[in-house]
Amino acid sequence: MEENKPKLVEEMKKMEYEPLLPVELTLIRWSLGIGVGSLIFLYFLARWLFPGGH
């Protein structure tokens, strides 16, 4: 049963390279920006709300 299953490495080698579309790059950049911005905002919010916590 295991012999009939394609292996991940073999399937990855068969795939051809597809560059990311501009809209996909934009979405990735926005997601990273929102994530990093949220972490920074929450860090300063926690320091302001709980000044003795650190």
N, CA, C and O atoms as a MOPAC input file, in Angstrom:
PM7 MOZYME 1SCF
protein

 N      0.82400 1    -1.20300 1     0.00000 1
 C      0.00000 1     0.00000 1     0.00000 1
 C      0.86000 1     1.25600 1     0.00000 1
 O      0.55000 1     2.22300 1    -0.69600 1
 N      1.93900 1     1.24500 1     0.77800 1
 C      2.82900 1     2.40200 1     0.86700 1
 C      3.57500 1     2.63100 1    -0.44200 1
 O      3.92400 1     3.76900 1    -0.75700 1
 N      3.82600 1     1.57000 1    -1.21200 1
 C      4.60300 1     1.69200 1    -2.43700 1
 C      3.85500 1     2.46800 1    -3.51000 1
 O      4.48600 1     3.11500 1    -4.34500 1
 N      2.54700 1     2.42200 1    -3.51000 1
 C      1.75400 1     3.09600 1    -4.53400 1
 C      1.60500 1     4.58600 1    -4.28100 1
 O      1.26200 1     5.33300 1    -5.19800 1
 N      1.85500 1     5.03800 1    -3.05100 1
 C      1.70500 1     6.44600 1    -2.72200 1
 C      2.87700 1     7.24400 1    -3.29000 1
 O      4.03100 1     6.85100 1    -3.11900 1
 N      2.59400 1     8.36000 1    -3.96200 1
 C      3.69800 1     9.18300 1    -4.43900 1
 C      4.38800 1     9.86500 1    -3.25900 1
 O      3.74300 1    10.29300 1    -2.30300 1
 N      5.69400 1     9.95200 1    -3.35000 1
 C      6.44800 1    10.58000 1    -2.28200 1
 C      6.47700 1    12.08000 1    -2.50100 1
 O      6.45600 1    12.55300 1    -3.63700 1
 N      6.52500 1    12.81400 1    -1.42000 1
 C      6.49000 1    14.27200 1    -1.47800 1
 C      7.66400 1    14.81900 1    -2.27100 1
 O      7.49700 1    15.75800 1    -3.05000 1
 N      8.83600 1    14.25500 1    -2.08800 1
 C     10.02600 1    14.75300 1    -2.78000 1
 C      9.88000 1    14.58100 1    -4.28800 1
 O     10.23600 1    15.47300 1    -5.05800 1
 N      9.36100 1    13.44300 1    -4.70000 1
 C      9.17800 1    13.19600 1    -6.13100 1
 C      8.16200 1    14.17100 1    -6.72400 1
 O      8.36500 1    14.69500 1    -7.82000 1
 N      7.08600 1    14.40800 1    -6.00800 1
 C      6.06400 1    15.33800 1    -6.49900 1
 C      6.60600 1    16.75800 1    -6.57500 1
 O      6.27800 1    17.49400 1    -7.50600 1
 N      7.43300 1    17.15400 1    -5.60500 1
 C      8.00700 1    18.49300 1    -5.62300 1
 C      8.94700 1    18.66400 1    -6.81100 1
 O      9.01100 1    19.74800 1    -7.39300 1
 N      9.67000 1    17.62400 1    -7.17800 1
 C     10.57900 1    17.69600 1    -8.32900 1
 C      9.81000 1    17.83000 1    -9.64400 1
 O     10.29300 1    18.45800 1   -10.58600 1
 N      8.62100 1    17.24300 1    -9.70600 1
 C      7.81300 1    17.29300 1   -10.92900 1
 C      7.17300 1    18.66800 1   -11.14300 1
 O      6.87200 1    19.04800 1   -12.27400 1
 N      6.96900 1    19.41000 1   -10.05300 1
 C      6.30400 1    20.70500 1   -10.15600 1
 C      7.20300 1    21.70400 1   -10.86900 1
 O      8.41600 1    21.72600 1   -10.66100 1
 N      6.59400 1    22.52800 1   -11.70900 1
 C      7.37400 1    23.57100 1   -12.35500 1
 C      7.28000 1    24.85700 1   -11.53700 1
 O      6.31500 1    25.07600 1   -10.80400 1
 N      8.29300 1    25.69500 1   -11.67800 1
 C      8.37000 1    26.93100 1   -10.90400 1
 C      7.33300 1    27.92700 1   -11.39400 1
 O      7.22300 1    28.18700 1   -12.59200 1
 N      6.57700 1    28.48000 1   -10.46000 1
 C      5.59100 1    29.51200 1   -10.78400 1
 C      5.88300 1    30.73500 1    -9.93300 1
 O      5.76000 1    30.67900 1    -8.70900 1
 N      6.26800 1    31.83800 1   -10.55900 1
 C      6.52600 1    33.04700 1    -9.76200 1
 C      5.24500 1    33.59400 1    -9.14700 1
 O      4.14900 1    33.36900 1    -9.66000 1
 N      5.40000 1    34.31300 1    -8.04100 1
 C      4.23900 1    34.90000 1    -7.37700 1
 C      3.69200 1    36.05600 1    -8.20400 1
 O      4.44300 1    36.81400 1    -8.81700 1
 N      2.39200 1    36.17000 1    -8.20600 1
 C      1.75100 1    37.28800 1    -8.89600 1
 C      1.91800 1    38.56000 1    -8.07200 1
 O      2.10400 1    38.48900 1    -6.85800 1
 N      1.85200 1    39.72800 1    -8.72300 1
 C      1.98000 1    40.97400 1    -7.97500 1
 C      0.94500 1    41.12300 1    -6.85700 1
 O      1.25700 1    41.65900 1    -5.79300 1
 N     -0.26700 1    40.65800 1    -7.09000 1
 C     -1.29600 1    40.76500 1    -6.05200 1
 C     -0.95600 1    39.86100 1    -4.86700 1
 O     -1.25600 1    40.20400 1    -3.72300 1
 N     -0.33700 1    38.71600 1    -5.13000 1
 C      0.06900 1    37.83300 1    -4.03600 1
 C      1.18600 1    38.47100 1    -3.20900 1
 O      1.18200 1    38.37700 1    -1.98200 1
 N      2.13500 1    39.11700 1    -3.87500 1
 C      3.19900 1    39.81400 1    -3.15700 1
 C      2.63600 1    40.94000 1    -2.30400 1
 O      3.08400 1    41.15600 1    -1.17800 1
 N      1.65200 1    41.65700 1    -2.83900 1
 C      1.01500 1    42.73600 1    -2.08600 1
 C      0.33100 1    42.18500 1    -0.84000 1
 O      0.44900 1    42.76600 1     0.23900 1
 N     -0.37700 1    41.07700 1    -0.97800 1
 C     -1.05500 1    40.46200 1     0.16400 1
 C     -0.05800 1    39.99300 1     1.21900 1
 O     -0.30500 1    40.14500 1     2.41600 1
 N      1.05900 1    39.42700 1     0.78800 1
 C      2.08600 1    38.98300 1     1.73400 1
 C      2.65900 1    40.17300 1     2.48300 1
 O      2.82600 1    40.11800 1     3.70100 1
 N      2.95900 1    41.24200 1     1.77100 1
 C      3.52500 1    42.43600 1     2.41900 1
 C      2.54100 1    43.04700 1     3.40900 1
 O      2.92900 1    43.41900 1     4.51600 1
 N      1.27300 1    43.15300 1     3.02300 1
 C      0.25900 1    43.70500 1     3.92700 1
 C      0.11300 1    42.83000 1     5.16600 1
 O      0.00900 1    43.34300 1     6.28100 1
 N      0.10300 1    41.52000 1     4.97800 1
 C     -0.05800 1    40.61200 1     6.11700 1
 C      1.10900 1    40.74400 1     7.09400 1
 O      0.90600 1    40.80400 1     8.30700 1
 N      2.33400 1    40.78800 1     6.55700 1
 C      3.48600 1    40.96200 1     7.43200 1
 C      3.45900 1    42.31000 1     8.13500 1
 O      3.78300 1    42.40200 1     9.31900 1
 N      3.07700 1    43.34900 1     7.41300 1
 C      3.00500 1    44.68000 1     8.01100 1
 C      1.97300 1    44.76400 1     9.12100 1
 O      2.23800 1    45.33400 1    10.18000 1
 N      0.80600 1    44.20200 1     8.88400 1
 C     -0.24200 1    44.20500 1     9.91100 1
 C      0.18800 1    43.37900 1    11.11800 1
 O     -0.06300 1    43.77200 1    12.25700 1
 N      0.83400 1    42.23600 1    10.87900 1
 C      1.27700 1    41.38900 1    11.98300 1
 C      2.32700 1    42.06600 1    12.84600 1
 O      2.21900 1    42.06100 1    14.07200 1
 N      3.34400 1    42.64900 1    12.21600 1
 C      4.39800 1    43.32700 1    12.96900 1
 C      3.83800 1    44.56700 1    13.66200 1
 O      4.17200 1    44.83600 1    14.81600 1
 N      2.99200 1    45.31800 1    12.96800 1
 C      2.37700 1    46.49500 1    13.57200 1
 C      1.52500 1    46.14400 1    14.77500 1
 O      1.53600 1    46.86100 1    15.77600 1
 N      0.79200 1    45.05500 1    14.68800 1
 C     -0.03700 1    44.61800 1    15.81800 1
 C      0.80700 1    44.21000 1    17.01400 1
 O      0.46300 1    44.51600 1    18.15500 1
 N      1.91800 1    43.51400 1    16.75200 1
 C      2.80100 1    43.13300 1    17.85800 1
 C      3.37200 1    44.35400 1    18.56400 1
 O      3.41900 1    44.40100 1    19.79400 1
 N      3.80100 1    45.33500 1    17.79300 1
 C      4.35600 1    46.55400 1    18.38700 1
 C      3.28600 1    47.28800 1    19.18300 1
 O      3.53700 1    47.72600 1    20.30600 1
 N      2.08500 1    47.42500 1    18.60600 1
 C      0.98200 1    48.10300 1    19.29000 1
 C      0.61700 1    47.39200 1    20.59100 1
 O      0.44500 1    48.03500 1    21.62700 1
 N      0.50000 1    46.07000 1    20.53700 1
 C      0.12400 1    45.32400 1    21.73300 1
 C      1.21100 1    45.36900 1    22.79700 1
 O      0.90400 1    45.36400 1    23.98900 1
 N      2.47400 1    45.41300 1    22.39000 1
 C      3.56800 1    45.52700 1    23.34200 1
 C      3.45700 1    46.83500 1    24.12200 1
 O      3.54000 1    46.83200 1    25.35100 1
 N      3.26900 1    47.95300 1    23.41800 1
 C      3.17700 1    49.23800 1    24.10000 1
 C      1.87400 1    49.37400 1    24.87900 1
 O      1.85000 1    50.02600 1    25.92300 1
 N      0.80200 1    48.77900 1    24.39700 1
 C     -0.44900 1    48.77900 1    25.14400 1
 C     -0.29100 1    48.02900 1    26.46200 1
 O     -0.77700 1    48.48000 1    27.49900 1
 N      0.38400 1    46.89100 1    26.42300 1
 C      0.59500 1    46.11800 1    27.64800 1
 C      1.49200 1    46.87800 1    28.62100 1
 O      1.26300 1    46.84100 1    29.82900 1
 N      2.50000 1    47.55900 1    28.11000 1
 C      3.38000 1    48.34400 1    28.99800 1
 C      2.62400 1    49.50600 1    29.63200 1
 O      2.88900 1    49.86800 1    30.77800 1
 N      1.67900 1    50.09300 1    28.89000 1
 C      0.90400 1    51.21800 1    29.41200 1
 C     -0.14000 1    50.74600 1    30.42700 1
 O     -0.33500 1    51.38700 1    31.46000 1
 N     -0.81200 1    49.62400 1    30.13600 1
 C     -1.85400 1    49.11800 1    31.03200 1
 C     -1.28500 1    48.44000 1    32.27200 1
 O     -1.87300 1    48.52400 1    33.35000 1
 N     -0.16000 1    47.77700 1    32.12700 1
 C      0.44100 1    47.02400 1    33.22800 1
 C      1.90100 1    47.45100 1    33.39900 1
 O      2.81000 1    46.70100 1    33.04300 1
 N      2.13100 1    48.64500 1    33.93900 1
 C      3.50900 1    49.14600 1    34.00600 1
 C      4.41000 1    48.34700 1    34.94700 1
 O      5.62400 1    48.34100 1    34.74500 1
 N      3.88800 1    47.69600 1    35.93100 1
 C      4.73200 1    46.94400 1    36.86200 1
 C      4.88600 1    45.50200 1    36.48600 1
 O      5.50100 1    44.74300 1    37.23500 1
 N      4.36100 1    45.09000 1    35.37000 1
 C      4.38300 1    43.67400 1    34.98900 1
 C      5.71300 1    43.16300 1    34.52400 1
 O      5.91700 1    41.95000 1    34.47600 1
 N      6.63300 1    44.04100 1    34.17700 1
 C      7.92100 1    43.57300 1    33.62200 1
 C      9.02700 1    43.74600 1    34.60500 1
 O     10.17300 1    43.40800 1    34.31100 1

